[in-house]
Every structure is written in C-alpha cells, then in structure tokens.
Amino acid sequence: MLIDAMRIVARQTGFTLIEHAFGFTALRENDDRHLLFCLTTGEWSICNSRTAELIANGFGLASFLVAARRYFDLPCETAEAVRKEYAA
C-alpha cells in the first residue's frame, strides 16, 4: 500500500511516526525543521515545524519520493528501492 511506502521513507529518514485513523504524522525529535502529514488517500504535506507554514504537498508516491529526497535527505538508492517495491 502507498501509506506503507510513506511510512518506510519516514522511518528511514529519522522520523518518529504518530499513527491516527487517517494516516500518520511524523516528526524528528532532534530536528525541528519539518513535520510530515500523510493520509491513507495518498495525500501528503510537509510543513515547517516552527511556523506551520506549508513547504510542499502532493499526491502519490512519485511526488512524495522527490520531496523526501529534497527535504529529508533520502538517499537515491532508498528512494529507488521503495519506488520499485510499491510501484502500482
């Protein structure tokens, strides 16, 4: 499932996940730059954790992986492995 791929990426980049009925929220305990919101519908948002300003948002795995590489330092190899495993 798409939400599972998003969980893997969040965990691989050092986020702590807080699960809820609609998906999950993620934060880095020692890095207060970003908050990540992912819904089971495939929608995602990255916000500045200090100001709550929206930094990036989108729908689907491809755009999520691009944003994760840019904002969370997700290695290219990890992004490619997740993309291959969860490609629909």
N, C-alpha and C positions, 0 to 999 in steps of 0.2 A: 504494500500500500504506500501511497505517496507520503502520508504522515509519518510512516516508519522511516522512510529515507530522510525526511527532515529531522527526525529525532537522532538518527545516526550522525548526521552532519553537525548538529548542535552539540552532541556529546563529544565528538572528535575534535571540536574546536574549543573545548573547555567550558561549555555552558552547563549550568545546573538546570534541570527541567522541572517545571511545576505543572503537573498534569491537571486538566479540567475537562468537563464534559464536551467542550467544543474543540479540543486540541491540546496545545500546551503553550506555556510562556516560559522563556528561558532567560537566564542572566548569568553573568560571570561574577562570582563573589569577590574576586580580587581585581576586577577590571570593570569600572562603572561607565564604560563608553556606550554600550549598546544593550537594548532589550529586544528580544525576538518574540514575536507572536506568530504562531502557526495554527491554522484551523484545519479540521478534517476535510474541509471542502477543497483544500489545496491553496487557499489564500494565505499569504504571509506578509508580515510587516517588520521592519527594523526601525527602532526609534532610538533617539538619543536618550540615555537613561537619566541625564541631569535635567533636561528641559522637556522631555516627552515629545520633542519635535520629530515628525516623520522624516526618516532618512531615505528609505527605499521601501517599496512594496511591490507585490506582483501576485501571479497565479502560476502554479505548476513548478515542476522540478527544475526545468532548464533555467528559468529566470532566478530561482532560488539558489542554484549552484553558482551562477555568475555573481550574485550578490554575496554569497558566503565566501567566495574566493577574494572578493574585493574588501569586504568589511571584517571578516573573521580569520583571514589568513589561512583559509582552507587549502591544503596542498592540491595541486593539479591532479596528482595520482589518486587521491582520495575522491575528489570530485568525479573523476572518470570512472572509478570503480563503482561508486554509488549510482551514477547515471546508467551504467551498463546493467547493474543488478535490478534497477527499478524502472527501466525503460518500458513504456507501455506501447 
